[in-house]
Amino acid sequence: MRIVPPWNDQSYAPCGPEDIFQEADVKVMISVLHQVRSTAVPPESAAARPESAAG
């Protein structure tokens, strides 16, 4: 599994998280990040409210 930049030669893992973690662990981390992203998007009704009404 290859991860896209911002990995670079000056990072701790220039070839991606596989340099630090085993592939199975990377897959779990990516799965968790996808789950967080999918649940972090507010419903359209909340997104349409002005900030002052949301708090």
mmCIF entry with sequence, helices, sheets and N, C-alpha, C, O atoms, coordinates in Angstrom:
data_MODEL
# 
_entry.id   MODEL 
# 
_entity.id                         1 
_entity.type                       polymer 
_entity.pdbx_number_of_molecules   1 
# 
_entity_poly.entity_id                      1 
_entity_poly.type                           'polypeptide(L)' 
_entity_poly.nstd_linkage                   no 
_entity_poly.nstd_monomer                   no 
_entity_poly.pdbx_seq_one_letter_code       MRIVPPWNDQSYAPCGPEDIFQEADVKVMISVLHQVRSTAVPPESAAARPESAAG 
_entity_poly.pdbx_seq_one_letter_code_can   MRIVPPWNDQSYAPCGPEDIFQEADVKVMISVLHQVRSTAVPPESAAARPESAAG 
_entity_poly.pdbx_strand_id                 A 
# 
loop_
_entity_poly_seq.entity_id 
_entity_poly_seq.num 
_entity_poly_seq.mon_id 
_entity_poly_seq.hetero 
1 1  MET n 
1 2  ARG n 
1 3  ILE n 
1 4  VAL n 
1 5  PRO n 
1 6  PRO n 
1 7  TRP n 
1 8  ASN n 
1 9  ASP n 
1 10 GLN n 
1 11 SER n 
1 12 TYR n 
1 13 ALA n 
1 14 PRO n 
1 15 CYS n 
1 16 GLY n 
1 17 PRO n 
1 18 GLU n 
1 19 ASP n 
1 20 ILE n 
1 21 PHE n 
1 22 GLN n 
1 23 GLU n 
1 24 ALA n 
1 25 ASP n 
1 26 VAL n 
1 27 LYS n 
1 28 VAL n 
1 29 MET n 
1 30 ILE n 
1 31 SER n 
1 32 VAL n 
1 33 LEU n 
1 34 HIS n 
1 35 GLN n 
1 36 VAL n 
1 37 ARG n 
1 38 SER n 
1 39 THR n 
1 40 ALA n 
1 41 VAL n 
1 42 PRO n 
1 43 PRO n 
1 44 GLU n 
1 45 SER n 
1 46 ALA n 
1 47 ALA n 
1 48 ALA n 
1 49 ARG n 
1 50 PRO n 
1 51 GLU n 
1 52 SER n 
1 53 ALA n 
1 54 ALA n 
1 55 GLY n 
# 
_struct_asym.id          A 
_struct_asym.entity_id   1 
# 
loop_
_struct_conf.conf_type_id 
_struct_conf.id 
_struct_conf.pdbx_PDB_helix_id 
_struct_conf.beg_label_comp_id 
_struct_conf.beg_label_asym_id 
_struct_conf.beg_label_seq_id 
_struct_conf.pdbx_beg_PDB_ins_code 
_struct_conf.end_label_comp_id 
_struct_conf.end_label_asym_id 
_struct_conf.end_label_seq_id 
_struct_conf.pdbx_end_PDB_ins_code 
_struct_conf.beg_auth_comp_id 
_struct_conf.beg_auth_asym_id 
_struct_conf.beg_auth_seq_id 
_struct_conf.end_auth_comp_id 
_struct_conf.end_auth_asym_id 
_struct_conf.end_auth_seq_id 
_struct_conf.pdbx_PDB_helix_class 
_struct_conf.details 
_struct_conf.pdbx_PDB_helix_length 
HELX_P HELX_P1 AA1 PRO A 17 ? ASP A 19 ? PRO A 17 ASP A 19 5 ? 3  
HELX_P HELX_P2 AA2 GLU A 23 ? ALA A 40 ? GLU A 23 ALA A 40 1 ? 18 
HELX_P HELX_P3 AA3 GLU A 44 ? ALA A 48 ? GLU A 44 ALA A 48 1 ? 5  
HELX_P HELX_P4 AA4 GLU A 51 ? ALA A 54 ? GLU A 51 ALA A 54 1 ? 4  
# 
_struct_conf_type.id          HELX_P 
_struct_conf_type.criteria    ? 
_struct_conf_type.reference   ? 
# 
loop_
_atom_site.group_PDB 
_atom_site.id 
_atom_site.type_symbol 
_atom_site.label_atom_id 
_atom_site.label_alt_id 
_atom_site.label_comp_id 
_atom_site.label_asym_id 
_atom_site.label_entity_id 
_atom_site.label_seq_id 
_atom_site.pdbx_PDB_ins_code 
_atom_site.Cartn_x 
_atom_site.Cartn_y 
_atom_site.Cartn_z 
_atom_site.occupancy 
_atom_site.B_iso_or_equiv 
_atom_site.pdbx_formal_charge 
_atom_site.auth_seq_id 
_atom_site.auth_comp_id 
_atom_site.auth_asym_id 
_atom_site.auth_atom_id 
_atom_site.pdbx_PDB_model_num 
ATOM 1   N N  . MET A 1 1  ? 0.858   -1.167 0.000  1.00 0.00 ? 1  MET A N  1 
ATOM 2   C CA . MET A 1 1  ? 0.000   0.000  0.000  1.00 0.00 ? 1  MET A CA 1 
ATOM 3   C C  . MET A 1 1  ? 0.905   1.231  0.000  1.00 0.00 ? 1  MET A C  1 
ATOM 4   O O  . MET A 1 1  ? 1.791   1.340  0.847  1.00 0.00 ? 1  MET A O  1 
ATOM 5   N N  . ARG A 1 2  ? 0.703   2.135  -0.910 1.00 0.00 ? 2  ARG A N  1 
ATOM 6   C CA . ARG A 1 2  ? 1.527   3.328  -1.000 1.00 0.00 ? 2  ARG A CA 1 
ATOM 7   C C  . ARG A 1 2  ? 0.701   4.537  -0.583 1.00 0.00 ? 2  ARG A C  1 
ATOM 8   O O  . ARG A 1 2  ? -0.444  4.698  -1.003 1.00 0.00 ? 2  ARG A O  1 
ATOM 9   N N  . ILE A 1 3  ? 1.291   5.372  0.240  1.00 0.00 ? 3  ILE A N  1 
ATOM 10  C CA . ILE A 1 3  ? 0.646   6.582  0.730  1.00 0.00 ? 3  ILE A CA 1 
ATOM 11  C C  . ILE A 1 3  ? 1.178   7.764  -0.071 1.00 0.00 ? 3  ILE A C  1 
ATOM 12  O O  . ILE A 1 3  ? 2.366   7.820  -0.385 1.00 0.00 ? 3  ILE A O  1 
ATOM 13  N N  . VAL A 1 4  ? 0.307   8.699  -0.398 1.00 0.00 ? 4  VAL A N  1 
ATOM 14  C CA . VAL A 1 4  ? 0.707   9.875  -1.173 1.00 0.00 ? 4  VAL A CA 1 
ATOM 15  C C  . VAL A 1 4  ? 1.410   10.890 -0.278 1.00 0.00 ? 4  VAL A C  1 
ATOM 16  O O  . VAL A 1 4  ? 1.270   10.829 0.943  1.00 0.00 ? 4  VAL A O  1 
ATOM 17  N N  . PRO A 1 5  ? 2.176   11.837 -0.871 1.00 0.00 ? 5  PRO A N  1 
ATOM 18  C CA . PRO A 1 5  ? 2.863   12.865 -0.087 1.00 0.00 ? 5  PRO A CA 1 
ATOM 19  C C  . PRO A 1 5  ? 1.906   13.523 0.889  1.00 0.00 ? 5  PRO A C  1 
ATOM 20  O O  . PRO A 1 5  ? 0.703   13.512 0.631  1.00 0.00 ? 5  PRO A O  1 
ATOM 21  N N  . PRO A 1 6  ? 2.352   14.080 1.961  1.00 0.00 ? 6  PRO A N  1 
ATOM 22  C CA . PRO A 1 6  ? 3.535   14.895 2.169  1.00 0.00 ? 6  PRO A CA 1 
ATOM 23  C C  . PRO A 1 6  ? 4.787   14.160 2.623  1.00 0.00 ? 6  PRO A C  1 
ATOM 24  O O  . PRO A 1 6  ? 5.698   14.808 3.140  1.00 0.00 ? 6  PRO A O  1 
ATOM 25  N N  . TRP A 1 7  ? 4.884   12.864 2.462  1.00 0.00 ? 7  TRP A N  1 
ATOM 26  C CA . TRP A 1 7  ? 6.118   12.172 2.830  1.00 0.00 ? 7  TRP A CA 1 
ATOM 27  C C  . TRP A 1 7  ? 7.252   12.692 1.969  1.00 0.00 ? 7  TRP A C  1 
ATOM 28  O O  . TRP A 1 7  ? 7.088   12.886 0.765  1.00 0.00 ? 7  TRP A O  1 
ATOM 29  N N  . ASN A 1 8  ? 8.392   12.917 2.580  1.00 0.00 ? 8  ASN A N  1 
ATOM 30  C CA . ASN A 1 8  ? 9.559   13.381 1.823  1.00 0.00 ? 8  ASN A CA 1 
ATOM 31  C C  . ASN A 1 8  ? 10.836  12.837 2.442  1.00 0.00 ? 8  ASN A C  1 
ATOM 32  O O  . ASN A 1 8  ? 10.789  12.143 3.458  1.00 0.00 ? 8  ASN A O  1 
ATOM 33  N N  . ASP A 1 9  ? 11.969  13.144 1.840  1.00 0.00 ? 9  ASP A N  1 
ATOM 34  C CA . ASP A 1 9  ? 13.263  12.626 2.298  1.00 0.00 ? 9  ASP A CA 1 
ATOM 35  C C  . ASP A 1 9  ? 13.639  13.102 3.694  1.00 0.00 ? 9  ASP A C  1 
ATOM 36  O O  . ASP A 1 9  ? 14.494  12.495 4.338  1.00 0.00 ? 9  ASP A O  1 
ATOM 37  N N  . GLN A 1 10 ? 13.024  14.165 4.170  1.00 0.00 ? 10 GLN A N  1 
ATOM 38  C CA . GLN A 1 10 ? 13.386  14.713 5.468  1.00 0.00 ? 10 GLN A CA 1 
ATOM 39  C C  . GLN A 1 10 ? 12.454  14.245 6.575  1.00 0.00 ? 10 GLN A C  1 
ATOM 40  O O  . GLN A 1 10 ? 12.641  14.613 7.734  1.00 0.00 ? 10 GLN A O  1 
ATOM 41  N N  . SER A 1 11 ? 11.468  13.451 6.241  1.00 0.00 ? 11 SER A N  1 
ATOM 42  C CA . SER A 1 11 ? 10.543  12.974 7.265  1.00 0.00 ? 11 SER A CA 1 
ATOM 43  C C  . SER A 1 11 ? 11.118  11.739 7.949  1.00 0.00 ? 11 SER A C  1 
ATOM 44  O O  . SER A 1 11 ? 12.138  11.197 7.523  1.00 0.00 ? 11 SER A O  1 
ATOM 45  N N  . TYR A 1 12 ? 10.462  11.308 8.996  1.00 0.00 ? 12 TYR A N  1 
ATOM 46  C CA . TYR A 1 12 ? 10.895  10.110 9.714  1.00 0.00 ? 12 TYR A CA 1 
ATOM 47  C C  . TYR A 1 12 ? 10.695  8.855  8.872  1.00 0.00 ? 12 TYR A C  1 
ATOM 48  O O  . TYR A 1 12 ? 11.383  7.854  9.068  1.00 0.00 ? 12 TYR A O  1 
ATOM 49  N N  . ALA A 1 13 ? 9.761   8.912  7.946  1.00 0.00 ? 13 ALA A N  1 
ATOM 50  C CA . ALA A 1 13 ? 9.455   7.761  7.096  1.00 0.00 ? 13 ALA A CA 1 
ATOM 51  C C  . ALA A 1 13 ? 9.299   8.233  5.657  1.00 0.00 ? 13 ALA A C  1 
ATOM 52  O O  . ALA A 1 13 ? 8.173   8.400  5.188  1.00 0.00 ? 13 ALA A O  1 
ATOM 53  N N  . PRO A 1 14 ? 10.404  8.451  4.944  1.00 0.00 ? 14 PRO A N  1 
ATOM 54  C CA . PRO A 1 14 ? 10.321  9.032  3.605  1.00 0.00 ? 14 PRO A CA 1 
ATOM 55  C C  . PRO A 1 14 ? 9.519   8.209  2.599  1.00 0.00 ? 14 PRO A C  1 
ATOM 56  O O  . PRO A 1 14 ? 9.064   8.756  1.594  1.00 0.00 ? 14 PRO A O  1 
ATOM 57  N N  . CYS A 1 15 ? 9.337   6.933  2.836  1.00 0.00 ? 15 CYS A N  1 
ATOM 58  C CA . CYS A 1 15 ? 8.566   6.094  1.907  1.00 0.00 ? 15 CYS A CA 1 
ATOM 59  C C  . CYS A 1 15 ? 7.155   5.823  2.418  1.00 0.00 ? 15 CYS A C  1 
ATOM 60  O O  . CYS A 1 15 ? 6.435   4.997  1.857  1.00 0.00 ? 15 CYS A O  1 
ATOM 61  N N  . GLY A 1 16 ? 6.763   6.516  3.476  1.00 0.00 ? 16 GLY A N  1 
ATOM 62  C CA . GLY A 1 16 ? 5.416   6.351  4.002  1.00 0.00 ? 16 GLY A CA 1 
ATOM 63  C C  . GLY A 1 16 ? 5.413   5.643  5.342  1.00 0.00 ? 16 GLY A C  1 
ATOM 64  O O  . GLY A 1 16 ? 6.466   5.259  5.850  1.00 0.00 ? 16 GLY A O  1 
ATOM 65  N N  . PRO A 1 17 ? 4.237   5.469  5.911  1.00 0.00 ? 17 PRO A N  1 
ATOM 66  C CA . PRO A 1 17 ? 4.138   4.883  7.249  1.00 0.00 ? 17 PRO A CA 1 
ATOM 67  C C  . PRO A 1 17 ? 4.618   3.432  7.317  1.00 0.00 ? 17 PRO A C  1 
ATOM 68  O O  . PRO A 1 17 ? 4.907   2.923  8.400  1.00 0.00 ? 17 PRO A O  1 
ATOM 69  N N  . GLU A 1 18 ? 4.706   2.761  6.149  1.00 0.00 ? 18 GLU A N  1 
ATOM 70  C CA . GLU A 1 18 ? 5.198   1.387  6.142  1.00 0.00 ? 18 GLU A CA 1 
ATOM 71  C C  . GLU A 1 18 ? 6.647   1.296  6.605  1.00 0.00 ? 18 GLU A C  1 
ATOM 72  O O  . GLU A 1 18 ? 7.104   0.221  6.994  1.00 0.00 ? 18 GLU A O  1 
ATOM 73  N N  . ASP A 1 19 ? 7.375   2.411  6.569  1.00 0.00 ? 19 ASP A N  1 
ATOM 74  C CA . ASP A 1 19 ? 8.751   2.432  7.079  1.00 0.00 ? 19 ASP A CA 1 
ATOM 75  C C  . ASP A 1 19 ? 8.781   2.276  8.597  1.00 0.00 ? 19 ASP A C  1 
ATOM 76  O O  . ASP A 1 19 ? 9.788   1.845  9.159  1.00 0.00 ? 19 ASP A O  1 
ATOM 77  N N  . ILE A 1 20 ? 7.690   2.622  9.253  1.00 0.00 ? 20 ILE A N  1 
ATOM 78  C CA . ILE A 1 20 ? 7.636   2.591  10.713 1.00 0.00 ? 20 ILE A CA 1 
ATOM 79  C C  . ILE A 1 20 ? 6.754   1.447  11.210 1.00 0.00 ? 20 ILE A C  1 
ATOM 80  O O  . ILE A 1 20 ? 7.097   0.763  12.174 1.00 0.00 ? 20 ILE A O  1 
ATOM 81  N N  . PHE A 1 21 ? 5.613   1.246  10.544 1.00 0.00 ? 21 PHE A N  1 
ATOM 82  C CA . PHE A 1 21 ? 4.624   0.275  10.996 1.00 0.00 ? 21 PHE A CA 1 
ATOM 83  C C  . PHE A 1 21 ? 4.520   -0.886 10.021 1.00 0.00 ? 21 PHE A C  1 
ATOM 84  O O  . PHE A 1 21 ? 4.884   -0.766 8.852  1.00 0.00 ? 21 PHE A O  1 
ATOM 85  N N  . GLN A 1 22 ? 4.021   -2.005 10.513 1.00 0.00 ? 22 GLN A N  1 
ATOM 86  C CA . GLN A 1 22 ? 3.759   -3.134 9.638  1.00 0.00 ? 22 GLN A CA 1 
ATOM 87  C C  . GLN A 1 22 ? 2.538   -2.827 8.784  1.00 0.00 ? 22 GLN A C  1 
ATOM 88  O O  . GLN A 1 22 ? 1.682   -2.037 9.183  1.00 0.00 ? 22 GLN A O  1 
ATOM 89  N N  . GLU A 1 23 ? 2.453   -3.451 7.603  1.00 0.00 ? 23 GLU A N  1 
ATOM 90  C CA . GLU A 1 23 ? 1.385   -3.152 6.661  1.00 0.00 ? 23 GLU A CA 1 
ATOM 91  C C  . GLU A 1 23 ? -0.002  -3.362 7.269  1.00 0.00 ? 23 GLU A C  1 
ATOM 92  O O  . GLU A 1 23 ? -0.913  -2.578 7.005  1.00 0.00 ? 23 GLU A O  1 
ATOM 93  N N  . ALA A 1 24 ? -0.171  -4.393 8.067  1.00 0.00 ? 24 ALA A N  1 
ATOM 94  C CA . ALA A 1 24 ? -1.478  -4.642 8.697  1.00 0.00 ? 24 ALA A CA 1 
ATOM 95  C C  . ALA A 1 24 ? -1.874  -3.485 9.618  1.00 0.00 ? 24 ALA A C  1 
ATOM 96  O O  . ALA A 1 24 ? -3.041  -3.096 9.666  1.00 0.00 ? 24 ALA A O  1 
ATOM 97  N N  . ASP A 1 25 ? -0.898  -2.939 10.346 1.00 0.00 ? 25 ASP A N  1 
ATOM 98  C CA . ASP A 1 25 ? -1.179  -1.808 11.229 1.00 0.00 ? 25 ASP A CA 1 
ATOM 99  C C  . ASP A 1 25 ? -1.535  -0.558 10.429 1.00 0.00 ? 25 ASP A C  1 
ATOM 100 O O  . ASP A 1 25 ? -2.411  0.209  10.827 1.00 0.00 ? 25 ASP A O  1 
ATOM 101 N N  . VAL A 1 26 ? -0.859  -0.355 9.307  1.00 0.00 ? 26 VAL A N  1 
ATOM 102 C CA . VAL A 1 26 ? -1.158  0.796  8.449  1.00 0.00 ? 26 VAL A CA 1 
ATOM 103 C C  . VAL A 1 26 ? -2.584  0.685  7.924  1.00 0.00 ? 26 VAL A C  1 
ATOM 104 O O  . VAL A 1 26 ? -3.310  1.679  7.885  1.00 0.00 ? 26 VAL A O  1 
ATOM 105 N N  . LYS A 1 27 ? -2.985  -0.505 7.524  1.00 0.00 ? 27 LYS A N  1 
ATOM 106 C CA . LYS A 1 27 ? -4.350  -0.698 7.028  1.00 0.00 ? 27 LYS A CA 1 
ATOM 107 C C  . LYS A 1 27 ? -5.378  -0.371 8.102  1.00 0.00 ? 27 LYS A C  1 
ATOM 108 O O  . LYS A 1 27 ? -6.409  0.236  7.812  1.00 0.00 ? 27 LYS A O  1 
ATOM 109 N N  . VAL A 1 28 ? -5.104  -0.769 9.339  1.00 0.00 ? 28 VAL A N  1 
ATOM 110 C CA . VAL A 1 28 ? -6.017  -0.458 10.442 1.00 0.00 ? 28 VAL A CA 1 
ATOM 111 C C  . VAL A 1 28 ? -6.083  1.051  10.655 1.00 0.00 ? 28 VAL A C  1 
ATOM 112 O O  . VAL A 1 28 ? -7.168  1.607  10.823 1.00 0.00 ? 28 VAL A O  1 
ATOM 113 N N  . MET A 1 29 ? -4.927  1.715  10.650 1.00 0.00 ? 29 MET A N  1 
ATOM 114 C CA . MET A 1 29 ? -4.908  3.176  10.855 1.00 0.00 ? 29 MET A CA 1 
ATOM 115 C C  . MET A 1 29 ? -5.683  3.885  9.755  1.00 0.00 ? 29 MET A C  1 
ATOM 116 O O  . MET A 1 29 ? -6.448  4.809  10.031 1.00 0.00 ? 29 MET A O  1 
ATOM 117 N N  . ILE A 1 30 ? -5.492  3.461  8.513  1.00 0.00 ? 30 ILE A N  1 
ATOM 118 C CA . ILE A 1 30 ? -6.204  4.086  7.402  1.00 0.00 ? 30 ILE A CA 1 
ATOM 119 C C  . ILE A 1 30 ? -7.698  3.834  7.521  1.00 0.00 ? 30 ILE A C  1 
ATOM 120 O O  . ILE A 1 30 ? -8.501  4.723  7.237  1.00 0.00 ? 30 ILE A O  1 
ATOM 121 N N  . SER A 1 31 ? -8.073  2.651  7.931  1.00 0.00 ? 31 SER A N  1 
ATOM 122 C CA . SER A 1 31 ? -9.489  2.339  8.130  1.00 0.00 ? 31 SER A CA 1 
ATOM 123 C C  . SER A 1 31 ? -10.099 3.248  9.194  1.00 0.00 ? 31 SER A C  1 
ATOM 124 O O  . SER A 1 31 ? -11.207 3.756  9.021  1.00 0.00 ? 31 SER A O  1 
ATOM 125 N N  . VAL A 1 32 ? -9.381  3.451  10.285 1.00 0.00 ? 32 VAL A N  1 
ATOM 126 C CA . VAL A 1 32 ? -9.865  4.333  11.359 1.00 0.00 ? 32 VAL A CA 1 
ATOM 127 C C  . VAL A 1 32 ? -9.990  5.759  10.845 1.00 0.00 ? 32 VAL A C  1 
ATOM 128 O O  . VAL A 1 32 ? -10.976 6.435  11.138 1.00 0.00 ? 32 VAL A O  1 
ATOM 129 N N  . LEU A 1 33 ? -9.011  6.224  10.086 1.00 0.00 ? 33 LEU A N  1 
ATOM 130 C CA . LEU A 1 33 ? -9.081  7.587  9.543  1.00 0.00 ? 33 LEU A CA 1 
ATOM 131 C C  . LEU A 1 33 ? -10.262 7.747  8.594  1.00 0.00 ? 33 LEU A C  1 
ATOM 132 O O  . LEU A 1 33 ? -10.932 8.779  8.609  1.00 0.00 ? 33 LEU A O  1 
ATOM 133 N N  . HIS A 1 34 ? -10.522 6.740  7.770  1.00 0.00 ? 34 HIS A N  1 
ATOM 134 C CA . HIS A 1 34 ? -11.688 6.803  6.888  1.00 0.00 ? 34 HIS A CA 1 
ATOM 135 C C  . HIS A 1 34 ? -12.983 6.851  7.699  1.00 0.00 ? 34 HIS A C  1 
ATOM 136 O O  . HIS A 1 34 ? -13.909 7.582  7.349  1.00 0.00 ? 34 HIS A O  1 
ATOM 137 N N  . GLN A 1 35 ? -13.047 6.081  8.767  1.00 0.00 ? 35 GLN A N  1 
ATOM 138 C CA . GLN A 1 35 ? -14.243 6.087  9.622  1.00 0.00 ? 35 GLN A CA 1 
ATOM 139 C C  . GLN A 1 35 ? -14.434 7.451  10.278 1.00 0.00 ? 35 GLN A C  1 
ATOM 140 O O  . GLN A 1 35 ? -15.551 7.968  10.325 1.00 0.00 ? 35 GLN A O  1 
ATOM 141 N N  . VAL A 1 36 ? -13.361 8.028  10.779 1.00 0.00 ? 36 VAL A N  1 
ATOM 142 C CA . VAL A 1 36 ? -13.444 9.358  11.397 1.00 0.00 ? 36 VAL A CA 1 
ATOM 143 C C  . VAL A 1 36 ? -13.918 10.374 10.365 1.00 0.00 ? 36 VAL A C  1 
ATOM 144 O O  . VAL A 1 36 ? -14.804 11.183 10.642 1.00 0.00 ? 36 VAL A O  1 
ATOM 145 N N  . ARG A 1 37 ? -13.328 10.330 9.184  1.00 0.00 ? 37 ARG A N  1 
ATOM 146 C CA . ARG A 1 37 ? -13.708 11.285 8.141  1.00 0.00 ? 37 ARG A CA 1 
ATOM 147 C C  . ARG A 1 37 ? -15.175 11.131 7.767  1.00 0.00 ? 37 ARG A C  1 
ATOM 148 O O  . ARG A 1 37 ? -15.871 12.128 7.576  1.00 0.00 ? 37 ARG A O  1 
ATOM 149 N N  . SER A 1 38 ? -15.652 9.898  7.661  1.00 0.00 ? 38 SER A N  1 
ATOM 150 C CA . SER A 1 38 ? -17.042 9.682  7.247  1.00 0.00 ? 38 SER A CA 1 
ATOM 151 C C  . SER A 1 38 ? -18.032 10.135 8.308  1.00 0.00 ? 38 SER A C  1 
ATOM 152 O O  . SER A 1 38 ? -19.159 10.510 7.981  1.00 0.00 ? 38 SER A O  1 
ATOM 153 N N  . THR A 1 39 ? -17.630 10.107 9.568  1.00 0.00 ? 39 THR A N  1 
ATOM 154 C CA . THR A 1 39 ? -18.550 10.522 10.625 1.00 0.00 ? 39 THR A CA 1 
ATOM 155 C C  . THR A 1 39 ? -18.327 11.961 11.069 1.00 0.00 ? 39 THR A C  1 
ATOM 156 O O  . THR A 1 39 ? -19.123 12.493 11.843 1.00 0.00 ? 39 THR A O  1 
ATOM 157 N N  . ALA A 1 40 ? -17.271 12.596 10.601 1.00 0.00 ? 40 ALA A N  1 
ATOM 158 C CA . ALA A 1 40 ? -16.964 13.968 11.010 1.00 0.00 ? 40 ALA A CA 1 
ATOM 159 C C  . ALA A 1 40 ? -17.704 15.000 10.172 1.00 0.00 ? 40 ALA A C  1 
ATOM 160 O O  . ALA A 1 40 ? -17.740 16.171 10.549 1.00 0.00 ? 40 ALA A O  1 
ATOM 161 N N  . VAL A 1 41 ? -18.286 14.612 9.066  1.00 0.00 ? 41 VAL A N  1 
ATOM 162 C CA . VAL A 1 41 ? -18.997 15.545 8.199  1.00 0.00 ? 41 VAL A CA 1 
ATOM 163 C C  . VAL A 1 41 ? -20.365 15.806 8.812  1.00 0.00 ? 41 VAL A C  1 
ATOM 164 O O  . VAL A 1 41 ? -21.144 14.875 9.013  1.00 0.00 ? 41 VAL A O  1 
ATOM 165 N N  . PRO A 1 42 ? -20.659 17.065 9.108  1.00 0.00 ? 42 PRO A N  1 
ATOM 166 C CA . PRO A 1 42 ? -21.951 17.360 9.740  1.00 0.00 ? 42 PRO A CA 1 
ATOM 167 C C  . PRO A 1 42 ? -23.102 17.168 8.751  1.00 0.00 ? 42 PRO A C  1 
ATOM 168 O O  . PRO A 1 42 ? -22.909 17.270 7.540  1.00 0.00 ? 42 PRO A O  1 
ATOM 169 N N  . PRO A 1 43 ? -24.290 16.892 9.267  1.00 0.00 ? 43 PRO A N  1 
ATOM 170 C CA . PRO A 1 43 ? -25.454 16.822 8.378  1.00 0.00 ? 43 PRO A CA 1 
ATOM 171 C C  . PRO A 1 43 ? -25.659 18.175 7.704  1.00 0.00 ? 43 PRO A C  1 
ATOM 172 O O  . PRO A 1 43 ? -25.265 19.211 8.239  1.00 0.00 ? 43 PRO A O  1 
ATOM 173 N N  . GLU A 1 44 ? -26.267 18.156 6.552  1.00 0.00 ? 44 GLU A N  1 
ATOM 174 C CA . GLU A 1 44 ? -26.444 19.410 5.810  1.00 0.00 ? 44 GLU A CA 1 
ATOM 175 C C  . GLU A 1 44 ? -27.212 20.443 6.622  1.00 0.00 ? 44 GLU A C  1 
ATOM 176 O O  . GLU A 1 44 ? -26.949 21.638 6.487  1.00 0.00 ? 44 GLU A O  1 
ATOM 177 N N  . SER A 1 45 ? -28.145 20.024 7.451  1.00 0.00 ? 45 SER A N  1 
ATOM 178 C CA . SER A 1 45 ? -28.902 20.994 8.242  1.00 0.00 ? 45 SER A CA 1 
ATOM 179 C C  . SER A 1 45 ? -27.986 21.720 9.226  1.00 0.00 ? 45 SER A C  1 
ATOM 180 O O  . SER A 1 45 ? -28.175 22.910 9.478  1.00 0.00 ? 45 SER A O  1 
ATOM 181 N N  . ALA A 1 46 ? -27.000 21.021 9.783  1.00 0.00 ? 46 ALA A N  1 
ATOM 182 C CA . ALA A 1 46 ? -26.069 21.667 10.703 1.00 0.00 ? 46 ALA A CA 1 
ATOM 183 C C  . ALA A 1 46 ? -25.101 22.559 9.941  1.00 0.00 ? 46 ALA A C  1 
ATOM 184 O O  . ALA A 1 46 ? -24.717 23.619 10.437 1.00 0.00 ? 46 ALA A O  1 
ATOM 185 N N  . ALA A 1 47 ? -24.705 22.153 8.758  1.00 0.00 ? 47 ALA A N  1 
ATOM 186 C CA . ALA A 1 47 ? -23.766 22.936 7.965  1.00 0.00 ? 47 ALA A CA 1 
ATOM 187 C C  . ALA A 1 47 ? -24.417 24.215 7.459  1.00 0.00 ? 47 ALA A C  1 
ATOM 188 O O  . ALA A 1 47 ? -23.732 25.213 7.236  1.00 0.00 ? 47 ALA A O  1 
ATOM 189 N N  . ALA A 1 48 ? -25.717 24.195 7.279  1.00 0.00 ? 48 ALA A N  1 
ATOM 190 C CA . ALA A 1 48 ? -26.415 25.358 6.746  1.00 0.00 ? 48 ALA A CA 1 
ATOM 191 C C  . ALA A 1 48 ? -26.702 26.411 7.810  1.00 0.00 ? 48 ALA A C  1 
ATOM 192 O O  . ALA A 1 48 ? -27.014 27.554 7.475  1.00 0.00 ? 48 ALA A O  1 
ATOM 193 N N  . ARG A 1 49 ? -26.598 26.037 9.112  1.00 0.00 ? 49 ARG A N  1 
ATOM 194 C CA . ARG A 1 49 ? -26.892 26.997 10.170 1.00 0.00 ? 49 ARG A CA 1 
ATOM 195 C C  . ARG A 1 49 ? -25.748 27.983 10.332 1.00 0.00 ? 49 ARG A C  1 
ATOM 196 O O  . ARG A 1 49 ? -24.587 27.618 10.149 1.00 0.00 ? 49 ARG A O  1 
ATOM 197 N N  . PRO A 1 50 ? -26.053 29.207 10.667 1.00 0.00 ? 50 PRO A N  1 
ATOM 198 C CA . PRO A 1 50 ? -24.991 30.164 10.989 1.00 0.00 ? 50 PRO A CA 1 
ATOM 199 C C  . PRO A 1 50 ? -24.262 29.713 12.259 1.00 0.00 ? 50 PRO A C  1 
ATOM 200 O O  . PRO A 1 50 ? -24.861 29.052 13.107 1.00 0.00 ? 50 PRO A O  1 
ATOM 201 N N  . GLU A 1 51 ? -22.990 30.060 12.400 1.00 0.00 ? 51 GLU A N  1 
ATOM 202 C CA . GLU A 1 51 ? -22.210 29.638 13.559 1.00 0.00 ? 51 GLU A CA 1 
ATOM 203 C C  . GLU A 1 51 ? -22.814 30.087 14.865 1.00 0.00 ? 51 GLU A C  1 
ATOM 204 O O  . GLU A 1 51 ? -22.742 29.350 15.848 1.00 0.00 ? 51 GLU A O  1 
ATOM 205 N N  . SER A 1 52 ? -23.401 31.250 14.917 1.00 0.00 ? 52 SER A N  1 
ATOM 206 C CA . SER A 1 52 ? -23.964 31.749 16.171 1.00 0.00 ? 52 SER A CA 1 
ATOM 207 C C  . SER A 1 52 ? -25.141 30.890 16.638 1.00 0.00 ? 52 SER A C  1 
ATOM 208 O O  . SER A 1 52 ? -25.390 30.791 17.839 1.00 0.00 ? 52 SER A O  1 
ATOM 209 N N  . ALA A 1 53 ? -25.860 30.274 15.713 1.00 0.00 ? 53 ALA A N  1 
ATOM 210 C CA . ALA A 1 53 ? -26.988 29.442 16.080 1.00 0.00 ? 53 ALA A CA 1 
ATOM 211 C C  . ALA A 1 53 ? -26.546 28.033 16.450 1.00 0.00 ? 53 ALA A C  1 
ATOM 212 O O  . ALA A 1 53 ? -27.291 27.305 17.106 1.00 0.00 ? 53 ALA A O  1 
ATOM 213 N N  . ALA A 1 54 ? -25.347 27.639 16.038 1.00 0.00 ? 54 ALA A N  1 
ATOM 214 C CA . ALA A 1 54 ? -24.883 26.278 16.288 1.00 0.00 ? 54 ALA A CA 1 
ATOM 215 C C  . ALA A 1 54 ? -24.444 26.090 17.738 1.00 0.00 ? 54 ALA A C  1 
ATOM 216 O O  . ALA A 1 54 ? -24.481 24.963 18.231 1.00 0.00 ? 54 ALA A O  1 
ATOM 217 N N  . GLY A 1 55 ? -24.038 27.127 18.429 1.00 0.00 ? 55 GLY A N  1 
ATOM 218 C CA . GLY A 1 55 ? -23.486 26.992 19.764 1.00 0.00 ? 55 GLY A CA 1 
ATOM 219 C C  . GLY A 1 55 ? -24.483 27.184 20.809 1.00 0.00 ? 55 GLY A C  1 
ATOM 220 O O  . GLY A 1 55 ? -24.159 27.099 21.993 1.00 0.00 ? 55 GLY A O  1 
# 
